[in-house]
Amino acid sequence: MPLDDFMRLLIAVSILLVAVAAVVVLVKLAMLLDNLREKIDQIWPTERGRERT
């Protein structure tokens, strides 16, 4: 396999890894924001928070 093909493969794999890492970070951030919103609802209930309880 020529070096050019190897470099293309390396770049493709690194881009894929960066995309997967970005998705993981976004999911973690969404979970963190959801937990934070629930804690805020417990401390300072909003109209929607009162309906759920």
C-alpha positions in Angstrom: 0.0 0.0 0.0 1.6 3.3 -1.0 2.2 6.0 1.5 -0.4 8.3 -0.1 -3.2 5.7 0.5 -2.0 5.2 4.1 -2.2 8.9 4.8 -5.7 9.1 3.4 -6.7 6.2 5.6 -5.1 7.8 8.6 -6.9 11.1 7.9 -10.3 9.3 7.4 -9.9 7.4 10.7 -8.9 10.5 12.6 -11.9 12.4 11.2 -14.1 9.6 12.2 -12.7 9.5 15.7 -13.2 13.3 16.1 -16.8 12.9 14.9 -17.5 10.2 17.5 -15.8 12.2 20.2 -18.0 15.2 19.3 -21.1 13.1 19.5 -20.1 11.7 22.9 -19.4 15.2 24.2 -22.7 16.5 23.0 -24.6 13.6 24.7 -22.7 14.2 27.9 -23.5 17.9 27.8 -27.2 17.2 27.1 -27.3 14.8 30.1 -25.6 17.4 32.3 -28.0 20.2 31.3 -31.0 17.9 31.9 -29.7 17.0 35.4 -29.0 20.7 36.1 -32.5 21.6 35.0 -34.0 19.0 37.3 -32.0 20.4 40.2 -33.1 23.9 39.4 -36.7 22.7 39.3 -36.3 21.2 42.8 -34.9 24.4 44.2 -37.0 26.9 42.4 -40.1 25.2 40.9 -41.4 26.5 37.6 -44.9 26.0 36.3 -43.8 23.0 34.3 -42.0 21.6 37.3 -45.1 21.9 39.4 -47.2 20.0 36.8 -44.7 17.0 36.9 -44.8 16.5 40.7 
